[in-house]
């Protein structure tokens, strides 16, 4: 139902109220394929949701793959840096011995010390990169970061290394078992 009420007046016109009421019937005789259109629209929304889910899955897969490859790359850099430290330390020892015997110059000693320091810096940098890559992988996988506190040992010592103790998290206000704070 529709209704209206209004006032009109003007020059050379008798003013007054006007009102009206009416009933409007809307009976569609032909839908024009509306059900089929709604079905296609719903199918398109389902396809969009599936594509969004696949996109999220691809993003997660990419992050896990990149994090895993970063860990592996960092492990290889640590493995390559460790022999360089050993070689430069041995070279420094030899150059110092030659210096004591008078067959090397102070410049030779400084060069060997510089090479040793650079090799140690690269080794420490590689270990830090390894730990960062592990942290990134743990984050991407949703793992507990407490497991990252284990030391990085050479491959030959991995089997003989004792398990590192895990820190126990306490709730606020809780007292540790040993009574220490």
C-alpha positions, 0 to 999 in steps of 0.5 A: 500500500502506498499513501500520500498527503500534500498541500497545494496553493498558488495564484489563481488556484484554490489551495487545499489539502490533497490526499491519496491512497493506493494499492500496488501489486507486483507479480513477476510473470517472468524471472528471466533466469534469476534462479540460474543466476543466483546458482552461478553467483553462489558457485562463483563465491565457492570458487573464490573461497577455494582460490583464497584457501589455495592462496593461503596454503601456497603462502604457508608452503612458500614460507616453510620452504624458504625457512627450511632452505635458509636453515640448510644454507646456514648449516652449510655455511657453518660447516664451511666456516669451521675449517677456515677457523681451524686453518687460520688458527694453525697458520697463526701458530706457525707464523708466530713460531716463525717470528720467534725463530726470526724468519717472519716479519711483524707484518706476517704476524699481523696478516695471520692475526687478521686472517684468523680474526676474519675467519672467526667473525665469519664463523660466528656470523654463520652460527648467528645466521643458523640460529636466526634461520632456526628461529624463523623456521620455528616461527613458521612451523608454529613450534615452541621456541624453547627448543632453540636453546640447544647448542650448535655442535660439530657433526662428530660431536652431535651423538655424544652431546648431552641433552640441554636442560629446558627452562621451565616457565612459571605462572606469575606469582608461582615459586620454583621447586627449589625455592629460588626466585 
